[in-house]
Amino acid sequence: MIEYKNVSKIFKGGKVAVDDVSISFEKGEFVCFIGTSGSGKTTTMRLLNRMIEPTSGQILIDGVDIQTQDAVELRRKIGYVIQNIGLMPHMTIRENIVMVPKLLKWPEEKRNEIADRMIDLVELPREMLDRYPSQLSGGQQQRIGVVRALAADQDLILMDEPFGALDPITRESLQDLVKELQVKMGKTFVFVTHDMDEALKLANRILIMDDGKVIQFDTPTAILQNPANEFVENLLGEDRLMQAKQEETTVEQVMLKAAIAITPEKSISEGISLMRDKRVDTLLVVDGTGVLKGFVDVEDINRHRKTATSIGDILRTDVFYVKKDSYLRDTLQRILKRGLKYVPVVDETNRLVGIVTRSSLVDIVYDAVWGEEESTITNEESASGQEVV
């Protein structure tokens, strides 16, 4: 367990970099520190391995105040990955990987076994162990930098914006690698980043800082759903907040309850009359208890009106529907991908309880982005949407 207890850091000249930080997190968590430039995130992390000493307060690792430990010995127990990788150019990849185990005086055979295992973890050929960093690509060097931090089997790994200078494809690949290794090996990762997407993807919990202070420390889901203040909202951005709103909104909250339905035993003429009366081109079909069975449209009726005697004779059962407790995000994707005008909504027993129309989703997205202002386009789509239900 790692605990910051009222930790502050004031540099010469009175600059407050870290201001009374009190947080704690457990072994095996992936914690991201994020904030704008100068927010104190990097300083807060570097206090953990005593690269920077606190002005006041305590930092405890497993209940032990790190100020009572030898700083060099402490750092050897903590893995560290920095943005420019930090591989020693005059050392081979093998020598770079086992640098800390060598300092810890591990036998050579054990060091070689570790080097083999580490390069296998990042799926690079073992012959690369005898090459020098300049002979590897930037992405390959970064992979070596990651596993070097794991080579001495430290429980705590610090990563200071390690992927900031990489291209997007390499960066995403390394994010996946780091998360996979963290879960597989059960290590505690403290990861500094300025990229909110990166933090949301990797972290179990996110520490948001501004001007040296803790603004919010919580899970990604909790931060998205309940940002602490306007600063956090701005850091997240409208797109992420809108997506989070969709993720937590269920279909039942946005569906229209006035679904127009007919039972299978009704005659074709009754179906035509209902369509004409309600000005729709499709009817949902339910049984006597309201369970959704399928649908018929005007083309079905026109094609079979001379031979069919009841709605049940021309019923199409390949109806696509969603459960009322499913998430709006999923429904939105399905409507768009399938080109559907509307989707029936059913309860846990498959009883028809409503519909979600394309126009109602347009309204939701519009309100989330632009608020309550009127829109001619939205009004027109809402009017046309009524024709299908």
FISE-501293 format. One record per residue (C-alpha): residue in three letters; x, y, z. Coordinates in steps of 0.001 Angstrom, whole numbers, padded with zeros to 6 digits, always signed. Example, Ala and Ser with C-alpha at 12.3 -4.5 7.8 and 13.67 -1.06 7.14 Angstrom:
BEGIN
ala+012300-004500+007800ser+013670-001060+007140
***
This chain:
BEGIN
met+000000+000000+000000ile+001221+003519-000852glu+000176+006489+001263tyr+000811+010195+000841lys+000094+011977+004126asn-000182+015769+003863val+002769+015872+001471ser+004003+019242+000186lys+006980+020317-001896ile+008099+023938-002035phe+011055+024776-004276lys+013472+027647-003829gly+011799+030950-004450gly+008599+029798-002785lys+007159+027887-005736val+004612+025384-004350ala+004794+022338-006625val+002859+019914-004400asp+000335+021281-001941asp-000831+019088+000978val-001472+015893-001004ser-003127+013036+000894ile-003989+009932-001140ser-003532+006168-000859phe-003754+003209-003194glu-003269-000534-002962lys-000745-002972-004358gly-001577-004057-007894glu-003377-000849-008906phe-002619+001093-012071val-002749+004755-011023cys-002390+007625-013497phe-001371+011134-012439ile-002685+013745-014870gly-002961+017500-015099thr-001874+020479-017148ser+001774+021521-017434gly+003049+022631-014025ser+000222+020933-012125gly+002649+018975-009916lys+001965+015487-011295thr+005579+014605-012125thr+006906+016051-008872thr+004318+014060-006918met+005445+010851-008596arg+009185+011549-008211leu+008694+012012-004491leu+007983+008259-004384asn+011527+007243-005244arg+013095+010263-003535met+014406+011788-006748ile+012812+014805-005076glu+012525+015190-001315pro+009302+016500+000280thr+009243+019748+002221ser+006698+018323+004644gly+004477+015303+005153gln+005098+011560+004886ile+005114+008947+002148leu+004678+005356+003304ile+005166+002163+001307asp+003656-000830+003082gly+003539+001228+006258val+007235+002234+006191asp+008187+005907+005903ile+010493+006094+002869gln+012491+008876+004570thr+013802+006242+006980gln+015253+004191+004098asp+018502+004647+002198ala+017571+006550-000983val+019774+004440-003282glu+018460+001166-001874leu+014900+002486-002180arg+015380+003321-005879arg+016717-000145-006586lys+013415-001541-005332ile+011390+000708-007626gly+011271+000399-011419tyr+011501+003662-013364val+010732+004443-017021ile+011213+007947-018397gln+010099+009590-021634asn+013422+009376-023486ile+013750+005703-022498gly+017140+006119-020846leu+018864+003070-022349met+022650+003255-022021pro+023964+003599-025600his+027328+001936-024839met+025654-001144-023302thr+024056-004048-025135ile+020338-004660-024750arg+021156-007549-022402glu+023312-005309-020229asn+020620-002622-020200ile+017925-005073-019108val+019927-006546-016232met+021435-003273-015015val+019628-003300-011662pro+019959-007078-011065lys+023710-006634-011626leu+023817-003819-009075leu+021992-006176-006716lys+024757-008725-007375trp+022544-011403-008882pro+024595-014267-010344glu+025316-014066-014095glu+023285-017182-014918lys+020224-015739-013242arg+020738-012397-015011asn+020874-014130-018392glu+017686-016030-017612ile+015985-012750-016711ala+017158-011107-019945asp+015766-014003-021983arg+012453-013895-020142met+012094-010131-020433ile+012739-009984-024179asp+010324-012879-024664leu+007665-010856-022836val+007832-008111-025452glu+008011-010622-028308leu+011393-009536-029636pro+013959-012099-030887arg+016624-013108-028384glu+019414-012280-030833met+018591-008616-030161leu+020031-009028-026682asp+023537-008645-028092arg+022729-005547-030135tyr+023062-001927-029042pro+020149+000505-028599ser+021029+002397-031802gln+020391-000816-033762leu+016761-000968-032596ser+013766+001106-033672gly+012280+003682-031302gly+009359+001384-030490gln+011670-001560-029819gln+013843+000575-027534gln+010727+001649-025655arg+009712-001985-025127ile+013150-002707-023699gly+012818+000309-021414val+009530-001068-020089val+010805-004571-019316arg+014063-003232-017859ala+011903-001661-015161leu+010431-005117-014475ala+013673-007109-014603ala+014543-006854-010912asp+011020-007953-009957gln+010207-004662-008222asp+006644-004379-006953leu+006368-000658-007776ile+006938+000761-011273leu+007035+004502-012010met+006492+005714-015580asp+006991+009379-016450glu+005149+010135-019727pro+006936+007173-021351phe+005061+007269-024664gly+004768+011016-025198ala+007212+011192-028124leu+005939+008159-030038asp+003709+007942-033080pro+000044+007017-032383ile+000257+003409-033634thr+003405+002576-031637arg+001972+004386-028626glu-001271+002377-028666ser+000670-000883-029013leu+002851-000043-026019gln-000151+001009-023942asp-001649-002431-024554leu+001670-004061-023649val+002065-002131-020393lys-001488-002845-019264glu-001114-006539-020124leu+002176-006823-018212gln+000786-004933-015225val-002199-007266-014943lys-000167-010404-015635met+002593-009595-013126gly+000417-007912-010467lys+002701-004890-010136thr+001719-001441-008901phe+002114+001151-011653val+002211+004911-011152phe+001989+006520-014573val+002301+010242-015330thr+000577+011451-018483his-000935+014577-020016asp-003192+012471-022276met-006681+011888-020841asp-007463+009097-023322glu-004326+007297-022168ala-005283+007688-018507leu-008846+006472-019101lys-007564+003452-021027leu-004883+002348-018565ala-005848+003382-015052asn-007791+001738-012275arg-007786+005165-010633ile-006839+008619-011869leu-005332+011454-009825ile-006210+014821-011366met-004011+017712-010201asp-003952+021449-010702asp-001581+023978-009183gly-000102+021304-006914lys-003445+020293-005432val-005518+017128-005717ile-008691+018024-007622gln-010137+014511-007939phe-008903+010969-007268asp-011269+008256-008405thr-011995+005565-010970pro-012297+006562-014653thr-016023+005770-014616ala-016684+007869-011510ile-014728+010815-012913leu-016567+010674-016237gln-019950+010439-014572asn-019289+012912-011738pro-016483+015355-012582ala-015509+017287-009454asn-015621+020758-011020glu-015350+022786-014208phe-011586+022195-014409val-012139+018432-014592glu-014944+018879-017130asn-012653+020952-019346leu-009867+018388-018991leu-012253+015626-020040gly-013814+017579-022899glu-017369+017610-024231asp-016975+014518-026417arg-015926+012257-023548leu-018623+013649-021267met-021276+013108-023918gln-020086+009544-024469ala-020160+008912-020718lys-023715+010237-020588gln-024704+007789-023318glu-022917+004957-021531glu-024887+005415-018324thr-028257+006171-019965thr-030519+003163-020495val-032928+002653-023368glu-035880+002812-020972gln-034969+006400-020074val-035261+007642-023652met-037759+005303-025345leu-041206+006343-026607lys-043943+004302-024953ala-046557+004756-027696ala-045546+001778-029848ile-048265+000861-032370ala-048914-002889-032399ile-051411-005456-033641thr-052094-009107-032744pro-051621-011979-035231glu-055296-012984-035475lys-056370-009580-036777ser-057418-009462-040416ile-055447-007836-043217ser-058141-005185-043574glu-057844-004364-039876gly-054116-003980-040310ile-054595-001618-043276ser-057106+000430-041309leu-054715+000762-038357met-051867+001839-040636arg-054065+004435-042337asp-055443+005706-039036lys-052028+006068-037395arg-050269+007134-040612val-047521+004518-040316asp-046028+002060-042785thr-045067-000651-040263leu-046877-002481-037475leu-045244-004415-034659val-046974-007716-033915val-047509-008957-030352asp-049433-011881-028859gly-052262-011571-026362thr-049857-010979-023480gly-047894-008278-025305val-044859-010427-026177leu-043162-009210-029359lys-043515-011728-032189gly-042449-009777-035252phe-043659-007099-037644val-045438-006472-040935asp-045014-003517-043278val-047109-002047-046043glu-045172-003919-048711asp-045914-007269-047015ile-049615-006464-046897asn-049711-005291-050513arg-047856-008391-051707his-050116-010895-049897arg-053426-009045-049502lys-055229-011372-051946thr-054061-014645-050377ala-053552-013889-046671thr-056468-013809-044241ser-054747-012613-041073ile-051722-010652-039924gly-050241-013903-038636asp-050115-015264-042217ile-047625-012591-043312leu-045819-012042-040012arg-042050-011525-040308thr-040269-012844-037238asp-036797-011469-037980val-037469-008364-035927phe-034501-006626-034309tyr-035141-005357-030765val-033307-004210-027645lys-033901-004743-023948lys-035109-001752-021954asp-032169-001986-019545ser-029540-002003-022332tyr-027358+001078-022757leu-028254+003878-025134arg-024733+003818-026587asp-025230+000272-027861thr-028676+001059-029274leu-027345+004121-031067gln-024598+002072-032706arg-027023-000635-033792ile-029498+001805-035333leu-026761+003562-037275lys-025061+000360-038419arg-028311-001284-039536gly-029874+001828-041038leu-033046+001303-038981lys-035678+004016-038514tyr-036611+002653-035124val-035982-000258-032756pro-038642-001991-030610val-037903-002127-026884val-038859-005139-024762asp-038713-005993-021066glu-037131-009046-019432thr-040057-011238-020598asn-039890-009893-024191arg-043089-007859-023795leu-043163-004809-026049val-042816-001697-023868gly-041803+001009-026350ile-039564+002035-029219val-036453+004120-029786thr-036521+006177-032966arg-033656+007648-034935ser-035152+011118-034429ser-035267+010737-030641leu-031565+009847-030651val-030840+012923-032759asp-032603+015011-030096ile-030489+013470-027323val-027194+014027-029117tyr-028247+017550-030103asp-029179+018501-026530ala-025923+017024-025182val-023859+019136-027566trp-025883+022341-028050gly-028386+022365-025226glu-032036+023312-025418glu-031899+025473-028562glu-034451+024723-031257ser-033295+023070-034471thr-035177+022993-037752ile-033403+019790-038730thr-034246+018071-035471asn-037868+019154-035655glu-038184+017868-039202glu-036653+014511-038316ser-038852+014261-035237ala-041923+014817-037393ser-040844+012228-039962gly-039951+009820-037164gln-043578+009713-036060glu-044507+008110-039367val-042836+004833-038544val-044496+004091-035209
***
